[in-house]
């Protein structure tokens, strides 16, 4: 359960320090420490905890806001929430995220997907116009890979489900092929990609998933 207090500040979220005290956050940080090579990411449960560590590549740091937003998109299926003020996201997701019976691999999987997508934008392997709907791309991703309903997040089967996704994201090349399939689904959906407000609507999620089913 989240310990952070609501705030209307979208960039500076000082109450995150409270979240860093939770046992789940600590176990999540430890899980990230087991990742290696090109799959290595670093979970920042305390603000700027890696700022004095030159061995940590800054682009591989996963902050709490990124973790929450990527999780909300991929495993709760509500990417339209991420454009709201951060405090409102916290209030809405309070009983759905960072639960004691959730496997850390779930959170790492969503962060890896976010990281790969960010790489594709950074190196211009993906058209920057899709940045507006990056969290919607994350929402579609598990469907494209698995094409089945995901197991409950506290299920023993969730690890196999996540490992299948991770395997598809092992390299930048495989990730590029995957996300290009997803952007084609967005293109065929008829969603106005130039209108940012479109991606604040629940109905847009439904439209994109219907487009996937027709794909």
Buried (B, 14 or more C-beta within 10 A) or exposed (E): EBBBBBBEEBEEBEBBBEBBEBEBBEBBBEBBEEBEEEBBBBBBBBBEBBEEEEEBEEEBBBBBBBBBBBBBBBBBBBBBBBBEEBBBBBBBBBEBBBEEEBBBBBBBBBBBBBBBBBBBBEEEBBEEEBEBBBBBBBBBBBBBBEEEEBBEBEEEEBBEBBEEBBEBBBEBEEBBEBBBBBBEBBEEBEBEBEEEEBBBEEEBBEBBBEBBEEB
